[in-house]
Amino acid sequence: MKNLLILLFVLIPSAVFAQHAFDVSCENVTKILIVKVDDQSYGMRTPQGFVYYMAMFLKPEAKKAFRKLVEVSQQIRTHSDNVAKYPHATLSVTANGKPLRNDAPEIHVHGSAKVGTIIIQEEDALATARSVCPTVPIELILPPNETRSRQKE
Protein backbone atom coordinates (compact mmCIF):
# COMPACT_ATOMS: atom_id res chain seq x y z
CA MET A 1 0.00 0.00 0.00
CA LYS A 2 2.82 2.37 0.90
CA ASN A 3 4.48 1.68 -2.47
CA LEU A 4 1.22 2.45 -4.27
CA LEU A 5 0.93 5.83 -2.54
CA ILE A 6 4.52 6.70 -3.38
CA LEU A 7 3.89 5.76 -7.01
CA LEU A 8 0.80 7.98 -7.14
CA PHE A 9 2.67 10.94 -5.69
CA VAL A 10 5.37 10.51 -8.32
CA LEU A 11 2.97 10.13 -11.26
CA ILE A 12 0.39 12.79 -10.43
CA PRO A 13 2.68 15.84 -10.80
CA SER A 14 4.04 14.60 -14.12
CA ALA A 15 0.51 14.16 -15.49
CA VAL A 16 -0.58 17.57 -14.24
CA PHE A 17 2.35 19.39 -15.82
CA ALA A 18 2.50 17.36 -19.03
CA GLN A 19 2.54 19.39 -22.23
CA HIS A 20 0.93 18.45 -25.48
CA ALA A 21 3.38 17.97 -28.35
CA PHE A 22 3.14 18.22 -32.11
CA ASP A 23 5.84 16.97 -34.49
CA VAL A 24 6.55 18.71 -37.81
CA SER A 25 8.42 16.96 -40.62
CA CYS A 26 8.43 16.39 -44.38
CA GLU A 27 5.40 14.14 -43.86
CA ASN A 28 3.08 16.93 -42.73
CA VAL A 29 4.52 20.30 -43.89
CA THR A 30 3.81 21.71 -47.38
CA LYS A 31 5.66 25.03 -47.23
CA ILE A 32 7.71 27.13 -44.82
CA LEU A 33 7.45 30.91 -44.77
CA ILE A 34 10.01 33.06 -42.93
CA VAL A 35 9.10 36.72 -42.46
CA LYS A 36 11.39 39.42 -41.09
CA VAL A 37 9.32 41.42 -38.58
CA ASP A 38 9.97 44.40 -36.32
CA ASP A 39 10.70 42.94 -32.85
CA GLN A 40 8.30 45.42 -31.25
CA SER A 41 5.45 43.57 -33.01
CA TYR A 42 5.97 40.78 -30.49
CA GLY A 43 6.88 43.02 -27.54
CA MET A 44 10.52 42.02 -27.79
CA ARG A 45 13.78 43.96 -27.95
CA THR A 46 16.64 42.49 -29.92
CA PRO A 47 20.01 44.09 -30.74
CA GLN A 48 19.14 44.33 -34.45
CA GLY A 49 15.53 45.49 -33.92
CA PHE A 50 13.81 42.59 -35.72
CA VAL A 51 13.05 38.87 -35.52
CA TYR A 52 12.09 36.17 -38.00
CA TYR A 53 8.62 34.66 -37.75
CA MET A 54 8.63 31.16 -39.24
CA ALA A 55 5.32 29.60 -40.27
CA MET A 56 5.07 25.95 -41.29
CA PHE A 57 1.97 25.30 -43.40
CA LEU A 58 0.44 21.89 -42.80
CA LYS A 59 -1.14 19.25 -45.01
CA PRO A 60 -4.94 18.90 -44.59
CA GLU A 61 -4.92 15.94 -42.19
CA ALA A 62 -2.13 17.48 -40.12
CA LYS A 63 -4.10 20.76 -39.92
CA LYS A 64 -7.04 18.93 -38.36
CA ALA A 65 -4.83 17.15 -35.83
CA PHE A 66 -2.98 20.36 -34.98
CA ARG A 67 -6.22 22.35 -34.49
CA LYS A 68 -7.51 19.69 -32.09
CA LEU A 69 -4.24 19.70 -30.17
CA VAL A 70 -4.24 23.51 -29.91
CA GLU A 71 -7.85 23.39 -28.68
CA VAL A 72 -7.20 20.88 -25.91
CA SER A 73 -3.98 22.57 -24.81
CA GLN A 74 -5.47 26.07 -24.45
CA GLN A 75 -5.17 27.82 -21.13
CA ILE A 76 -6.39 31.31 -20.28
CA ARG A 77 -3.57 33.65 -19.34
CA THR A 78 -3.93 37.07 -17.76
CA HIS A 79 -2.01 39.96 -19.30
CA SER A 80 0.32 42.00 -17.10
CA ASP A 81 -2.44 44.60 -16.64
CA ASN A 82 -4.38 41.87 -14.72
CA VAL A 83 -7.45 42.61 -16.84
CA ALA A 84 -6.92 41.33 -20.37
CA LYS A 85 -7.26 37.57 -20.69
CA TYR A 86 -6.26 35.58 -23.74
CA PRO A 87 -6.05 31.92 -24.72
CA HIS A 88 -2.57 30.45 -24.91
CA ALA A 89 -1.75 26.97 -26.17
CA THR A 90 0.66 25.17 -23.86
CA LEU A 91 2.06 23.16 -26.69
CA SER A 92 5.58 22.02 -27.47
CA VAL A 93 6.61 21.53 -31.07
CA THR A 94 9.23 19.10 -32.27
CA ALA A 95 10.90 18.74 -35.65
CA ASN A 96 11.48 15.10 -36.53
CA GLY A 97 11.31 14.23 -32.83
CA LYS A 98 13.75 16.91 -31.63
CA PRO A 99 12.67 20.20 -29.98
CA LEU A 100 11.95 22.90 -32.56
CA ARG A 101 14.00 26.04 -32.02
CA ASN A 102 11.98 28.91 -30.57
CA ASP A 103 13.78 32.03 -29.35
CA ALA A 104 10.58 33.40 -27.72
CA PRO A 105 8.74 30.44 -26.16
CA GLU A 106 6.54 32.71 -24.07
CA ILE A 107 4.92 34.11 -27.23
CA HIS A 108 2.15 32.10 -28.90
CA VAL A 109 2.41 32.33 -32.71
CA HIS A 110 0.55 29.22 -33.87
CA GLY A 111 -2.34 29.63 -36.30
CA SER A 112 -5.20 27.28 -37.05
CA ALA A 113 -3.50 25.96 -40.18
CA LYS A 114 0.15 26.55 -39.38
CA VAL A 115 2.75 26.00 -36.72
CA GLY A 116 4.77 29.10 -35.85
CA THR A 117 8.01 29.96 -34.11
CA ILE A 118 10.12 33.09 -33.61
CA ILE A 119 13.84 33.09 -34.28
CA ILE A 120 16.22 36.02 -33.83
CA GLN A 121 18.85 35.41 -36.54
CA GLU A 122 18.16 34.79 -40.25
CA GLU A 123 20.74 31.99 -40.50
CA ASP A 124 19.14 30.23 -37.53
CA ALA A 125 15.68 30.58 -39.09
CA LEU A 126 16.89 29.01 -42.34
CA ALA A 127 18.69 26.21 -40.46
CA THR A 128 15.56 25.55 -38.39
CA ALA A 129 13.43 25.40 -41.54
CA ARG A 130 15.85 22.89 -43.09
CA SER A 131 15.76 20.82 -39.88
CA VAL A 132 11.98 20.47 -40.33
CA CYS A 133 12.28 19.35 -43.95
CA PRO A 134 15.20 20.04 -46.28
CA THR A 135 13.08 19.45 -49.41
CA VAL A 136 10.01 21.61 -48.68
CA PRO A 137 9.91 25.07 -50.33
CA ILE A 138 11.18 27.84 -48.03
CA GLU A 139 10.14 31.41 -48.79
CA LEU A 140 11.94 34.30 -47.11
CA ILE A 141 10.03 37.59 -47.04
CA LEU A 142 11.80 40.79 -46.10
CA PRO A 143 10.36 44.31 -45.66
CA PRO A 144 9.74 46.30 -48.90
CA ASN A 145 12.86 48.45 -48.38
CA GLU A 146 14.99 45.30 -48.54
CA THR A 147 15.12 43.77 -52.00
CA ARG A 148 16.46 40.36 -51.03
CA SER A 149 13.02 38.68 -50.80
CA ARG A 150 13.56 35.29 -52.34
CA GLN A 151 12.37 31.74 -52.68
CA LYS A 152 14.73 29.21 -51.09
CA GLU A 153 14.59 25.59 -52.21
C-alpha positions in Angstrom: 0.0 0.0 0.0 2.8 2.4 0.9 4.5 1.7 -2.5 1.2 2.5 -4.3 0.9 5.8 -2.5 4.5 6.7 -3.4 3.9 5.8 -7.0 0.8 8.0 -7.1 2.7 10.9 -5.7 5.4 10.5 -8.3 3.0 10.1 -11.3 0.4 12.8 -10.4 2.7 15.8 -10.8 4.0 14.6 -14.1 0.5 14.2 -15.5 -0.6 17.6 -14.2 2.3 19.4 -15.8 2.5 17.4 -19.0 2.5 19.4 -22.2 0.9 18.5 -25.5 3.4 18.0 -28.3 3.1 18.2 -32.1 5.8 17.0 -34.5 6.5 18.7 -37.8 8.4 17.0 -40.6 8.4 16.4 -44.4 5.4 14.1 -43.9 3.1 16.9 -42.7 4.5 20.3 -43.9 3.8 21.7 -47.4 5.7 25.0 -47.2 7.7 27.1 -44.8 7.4 30.9 -44.8 10.0 33.1 -42.9 9.1 36.7 -42.5 11.4 39.4 -41.1 9.3 41.4 -38.6 10.0 44.4 -36.3 10.7 42.9 -32.9 8.3 45.4 -31.2 5.4 43.6 -33.0 6.0 40.8 -30.5 6.9 43.0 -27.5 10.5 42.0 -27.8 13.8 44.0 -27.9 16.6 42.5 -29.9 20.0 44.1 -30.7 19.1 44.3 -34.4 15.5 45.5 -33.9 13.8 42.6 -35.7 13.0 38.9 -35.5 12.1 36.2 -38.0 8.6 34.7 -37.8 8.6 31.2 -39.2 5.3 29.6 -40.3 5.1 26.0 -41.3 2.0 25.3 -43.4 0.4 21.9 -42.8 -1.1 19.3 -45.0 -4.9 18.9 -44.6 -4.9 15.9 -42.2 -2.1 17.5 -40.1 -4.1 20.8 -39.9 -7.0 18.9 -38.4 -4.8 17.1 -35.8 -3.0 20.4 -35.0 -6.2 22.3 -34.5 -7.5 19.7 -32.1 -4.2 19.7 -30.2 -4.2 23.5 -29.9 -7.9 23.4 -28.7 -7.2 20.9 -25.9 -4.0 22.6 -24.8 -5.5 26.1 -24.5 -5.2 27.8 -21.1 -6.4 31.3 -20.3 -3.6 33.7 -19.3 -3.9 37.1 -17.8 -2.0 40.0 -19.3 0.3 42.0 -17.1 -2.4 44.6 -16.6 -4.4 41.9 -14.7 -7.4 42.6 -16.8 -6.9 41.3 -20.4 -7.3 37.6 -20.7 -6.3 35.6 -23.7 -6.1 31.9 -24.7 -2.6 30.4 -24.9 -1.8 27.0 -26.2 0.7 25.2 -23.9 2.1 23.2 -26.7 5.6 22.0 -27.5 6.6 21.5 -31.1 9.2 19.1 -32.3 10.9 18.7 -35.7 11.5 15.1 -36.5 11.3 14.2 -32.8 13.7 16.9 -31.6 12.7 20.2 -30.0 12.0 22.9 -32.6 14.0 26.0 -32.0 12.0 28.9 -30.6 13.8 32.0 -29.3 10.6 33.4 -27.7 8.7 30.4 -26.2 6.5 32.7 -24.1 4.9 34.1 -27.2 2.2 32.1 -28.9 2.4 32.3 -32.7 0.5 29.2 -33.9 -2.3 29.6 -36.3 -5.2 27.3 -37.0 -3.5 26.0 -40.2 0.1 26.6 -39.4 2.8 26.0 -36.7 4.8 29.1 -35.8 8.0 30.0 -34.1 10.1 33.1 -33.6 13.8 33.1 -34.3 16.2 36.0 -33.8 18.8 35.4 -36.5 18.2 34.8 -40.3 20.7 32.0 -40.5 19.1 30.2 -37.5 15.7 30.6 -39.1 16.9 29.0 -42.3 18.7 26.2 -40.5 15.6 25.6 -38.4 13.4 25.4 -41.5 15.9 22.9 -43.1 15.8 20.8 -39.9 12.0 20.5 -40.3 12.3 19.3 -43.9 15.2 20.0 -46.3 13.1 19.4 -49.4 10.0 21.6 -48.7 9.9 25.1 -50.3 11.2 27.8 -48.0 10.1 31.4 -48.8 11.9 34.3 -47.1 10.0 37.6 -47.0 11.8 40.8 -46.1 10.4 44.3 -45.7 9.7 46.3 -48.9 12.9 48.5 -48.4 15.0 45.3 -48.5 15.1 43.8 -52.0 16.5 40.4 -51.0 13.0 38.7 -50.8 13.6 35.3 -52.3 12.4 31.7 -52.7 14.7 29.2 -51.1 14.6 25.6 -52.2 
